Amino acid sequence: MDFSEYQERAKSTAVYPGKLDGAFFYPCIGLAGEVGELLNKIKKLARDNVKIDKDDLKGELGDILWYVSQISTELGIDMNDVVSSNLEKLRSRQERGKIGGSGDYR
């Protein structure tokens, strides 16, 4: 399955208030919540020194992917384009020796 197919399938499961064109704020808020859940689990791993439950973290990463997909859908951006442009950006930074550091335009 490619990212566009995932995006199309994920879209069919989207049920949230204000499901209108341009209503990307709801999945943005959901994304922040899911990232928080992932970080909270990682925090507990560090604090309690327990083993990583990869299935649990995989579930959180899946939830994060779903929200990224929904934001892309609401903005009319194909997920394959998101993935391709991100890899191109990283390749360019690597070639220029700018993979480390900070800033969007390095």
SULJOVEN-V713897 format. One record per helix or strand of 3 or more residues. SS is the DSSP state (@ for helix, = for strand). FROM is the first residue (numbers start at 0). TO is the last residue. If there is no record, write none. Layout:
# SULJOVEN-V713897
ss/from/to
SS/FROM/TO
SS/FROM/TO
This chain:
# SULJOVEN-V713897
ss/from/to
@/2/10
@/24/47
@/53/73
@/78/94
